[in-house]
């Protein structure tokens, strides 16, 4: 762990194995943060923050610029570490690092021109960041940059499945005052201890309903999701350019092998073009490169764990039992002989309204096409299940797509 400006060996006997989901080989064994270590991290952050909040904004901006420079220098190594531990394609992890650096630059620019006596910012105090495996570096850099700019201190608790890149990232913050940024380890128990221990003022965590409800029962700090859940209704109208629409659907729904917590994309397709769109989507999805995420031409890597792969198989089976139809995929497999947790790119049609399949409930590369009859039918569906509407294949800026 990185606490108080130095590396500390955790005092816990509990060890988590970090696995490469592409090959199922061990990358490292990480000891879990113990109760004493957690107290030490909170105390180090509080002491550092008491001093840091008195510094001038221009000084904070210069410090953030130095962090951004260090992250840029280590960017390729950090991206590769994140790819190896998460299974996300190297193109995606490079984008995440680049976005994180931009957030540091933006935080520095926001305060660079001021030398006035600093007022407490939005993230003044001690904040904890417990991001998910789908965007650990991005969440760390974005929230740490904002907190440091506002005079705050940070404790980062990376995801138990993918902690190595966040631990490596700690080196970029080493020139800051000792204790201003700390990186600890652990699982959901560590998050609960942070929430209940009274040592932090605000906790940002990867938001799921169960976690949020449990934490709110005993938290002594403010709680917020790392990224507020956004649901996008991707609509394919009967006059849409189906080839463009298929490319857009793949781009928005299958990043991170469909495991990204947000945004969640529901696909609504006018029944008049549903079959033709499914065929276009089949053509697009069937030619995605699934395999080693370290290779630059890979589109989809593995799921994060064997449990995630089995859960996806079970969800698809339940959807088919409920009446949905399978157009493509639906099972775990071994592309190129790789032994990791790979799941076939999958297309489901005709999922029952309101089902897990229809509501983008998969954390896997599954595209589930919900047909609608007309504008009124779609409006009634969206009134029951609100989402931000994005019309695919229409004359508007395209969503990000693979290659």
GIFEN-V320367 format. One record per pair of residues at least 24 apart in sequence whose C-alpha atoms are under 7 Angstrom apart, sorted by sequence separation. I is the first residue (numbers start at 1). J is the second residue. If there is no record, write none. Layout:
i=I j=J
i=I j=J
This chain:
i=10 j=34
i=123 j=147
i=195 j=219
i=196 j=220
i=324 j=348
i=325 j=349
i=195 j=220
i=324 j=349
i=325 j=350
i=124 j=150
i=126 j=152
i=127 j=153
i=128 j=154
i=129 j=155
i=130 j=156
i=133 j=159
i=154 j=180
i=155 j=181
i=156 j=182
i=157 j=183
i=160 j=186
i=195 j=221
i=324 j=350
i=10 j=37
i=123 j=150
i=124 j=151
i=125 j=152
i=126 j=153
i=127 j=154
i=128 j=155
i=129 j=156
i=130 j=157
i=131 j=158
i=132 j=159
i=153 j=180
i=154 j=181
i=155 j=182
i=156 j=183
i=157 j=184
i=158 j=185
i=160 j=187
i=324 j=351
i=122 j=150
i=124 j=152
i=125 j=153
i=126 j=154
i=127 j=155
i=128 j=156
i=129 j=157
i=130 j=158
i=131 j=159
i=133 j=161
i=153 j=181
i=154 j=182
i=155 j=183
i=156 j=184
i=157 j=185
i=323 j=351
i=324 j=352
i=121 j=150
i=123 j=152
i=130 j=159
i=133 j=162
i=137 j=166
i=323 j=352
i=71 j=101
i=120 j=150
i=121 j=151
i=120 j=151
i=232 j=263
i=234 j=265
i=230 j=262
i=231 j=263
i=232 j=264
i=233 j=265
i=234 j=266
i=235 j=267
i=236 j=268
i=237 j=269
i=238 j=270
i=309 j=341
i=319 j=351
i=68 j=101
i=229 j=262
i=230 j=263
i=231 j=264
i=232 j=265
i=233 j=266
i=234 j=267
i=235 j=268
i=236 j=269
i=237 j=270
i=309 j=342
i=229 j=263
i=230 j=264
i=231 j=265
i=232 j=266
i=233 j=267
i=234 j=268
i=235 j=269
i=236 j=270
i=238 j=272
i=246 j=280
i=309 j=343
i=233 j=268
i=238 j=273
i=242 j=277
i=246 j=281
i=306 j=341
i=68 j=104
i=305 j=341
i=4 j=41
i=68 j=105
i=104 j=141
i=243 j=280
i=247 j=284
i=304 j=341
i=3 j=41
i=100 j=138
i=104 j=142
i=107 j=145
i=111 j=149
i=242 j=280
i=246 j=284
i=302 j=340
i=303 j=341
i=319 j=357
i=99 j=138
i=103 j=142
i=107 j=146
i=302 j=341
i=303 j=342
i=4 j=44
i=64 j=104
i=65 j=105
i=97 j=137
i=302 j=342
i=303 j=343
i=97 j=138
i=100 j=141
i=104 j=145
i=108 j=149
i=301 j=342
i=302 j=343
i=96 j=138
i=100 j=142
i=103 j=145
i=107 j=149
i=65 j=108
i=257 j=300
i=64 j=108
i=257 j=301
i=291 j=335
i=257 j=302
i=290 j=335
i=291 j=336
i=257 j=303
i=61 j=108
i=86 j=133
i=61 j=109
i=61 j=111
i=312 j=362
i=61 j=112
i=312 j=364
i=58 j=111
i=57 j=111
i=58 j=112
i=57 j=112
i=58 j=113
i=58 j=114
i=57 j=114
i=58 j=115
i=57 j=115
i=56 j=115
i=56 j=116
i=285 j=345
i=56 j=117
i=57 j=118
i=303 j=364
i=56 j=118
i=20 j=84
i=21 j=85
i=54 j=118
i=20 j=85
i=21 j=86
i=22 j=87
i=19 j=85
i=21 j=87
i=128 j=200
i=127 j=200
i=126 j=200
i=127 j=201
i=128 j=202
i=129 j=203
i=130 j=204
i=131 j=205
i=132 j=206
i=126 j=201
i=127 j=202
i=128 j=203
i=129 j=204
i=130 j=205
i=131 j=206
i=49 j=125
i=86 j=162
i=125 j=201
i=126 j=202
i=127 j=203
i=128 j=204
i=129 j=205
i=130 j=206
i=85 j=162
i=46 j=126
i=45 j=126
i=64 j=145
i=81 j=164
i=82 j=165
i=81 j=165
i=78 j=165
i=139 j=226
i=60 j=148
i=61 j=149
i=60 j=149
i=266 j=359
i=266 j=360
i=131 j=226
i=265 j=360
i=264 j=360
i=274 j=371
i=53 j=151
i=52 j=151
i=53 j=152
i=269 j=369
i=271 j=371
i=71 j=172
i=267 j=368
i=268 j=369
i=269 j=370
i=270 j=371
i=271 j=372
i=49 j=151
i=70 j=172
i=267 j=369
i=268 j=370
i=269 j=371
i=270 j=372
i=271 j=373
i=49 j=152
i=267 j=370
i=268 j=371
i=269 j=372
i=270 j=373
i=299 j=402
i=49 j=153
i=259 j=363
i=268 j=372
i=270 j=374
i=48 j=153
i=67 j=172
i=258 j=363
i=259 j=364
i=67 j=173
i=258 j=364
i=257 j=364
i=258 j=365
i=45 j=153
i=257 j=365
i=258 j=366
i=45 j=154
i=254 j=365
i=63 j=176
i=134 j=256
i=134 j=259
i=134 j=260
i=134 j=261
i=48 j=177
i=48 j=178
i=48 j=179
i=49 j=180
i=48 j=180
i=45 j=179
i=44 j=179
i=45 j=180
i=45 j=181
i=41 j=182
i=18 j=161
i=18 j=162
i=248 j=392
i=245 j=392
i=252 j=399
i=245 j=393
i=251 j=399
i=252 j=400
i=244 j=393
i=251 j=400
i=248 j=398
i=251 j=401
i=33 j=184
i=242 j=393
i=248 j=399
i=250 j=401
i=251 j=402
i=33 j=185
i=240 j=392
i=241 j=393
i=248 j=400
i=32 j=185
i=33 j=186
i=240 j=393
i=241 j=394
i=248 j=401
i=32 j=186
i=233 j=387
i=235 j=389
i=240 j=394
i=247 j=401
i=232 j=387
i=233 j=388
i=234 j=389
i=235 j=390
i=236 j=391
i=231 j=387
i=232 j=388
i=233 j=389
i=234 j=390
i=235 j=391
i=236 j=392
i=42 j=199
i=231 j=388
i=232 j=389
i=233 j=390
i=234 j=391
i=235 j=392
i=236 j=393
i=42 j=200
i=232 j=390
i=234 j=392
i=2 j=170
i=88 j=256
i=5 j=174
i=5 j=178
i=4 j=178
i=5 j=179
i=4 j=179
i=3 j=179
i=4 j=182
i=3 j=182
i=2 j=182
i=3 j=183
i=2 j=183
i=1 j=183
i=2 j=184
i=1 j=184
i=1 j=185
i=90 j=293
i=89 j=293
i=90 j=294
i=88 j=293
i=89 j=294
i=90 j=295
i=91 j=296
i=87 j=293
i=90 j=296
i=89 j=298
i=83 j=293
i=89 j=299
i=83 j=294
i=89 j=300
i=89 j=301
i=88 j=301
i=87 j=301
i=87 j=302
i=87 j=303
i=87 j=304
i=86 j=304
i=22 j=292
i=22 j=302
i=21 j=302
i=21 j=303
i=21 j=304
i=21 j=305
i=23 j=338
i=24 j=339
i=22 j=338
i=23 j=339
i=24 j=340
i=22 j=339
i=23 j=340
i=22 j=340
i=21 j=340
i=22 j=341
i=21 j=341
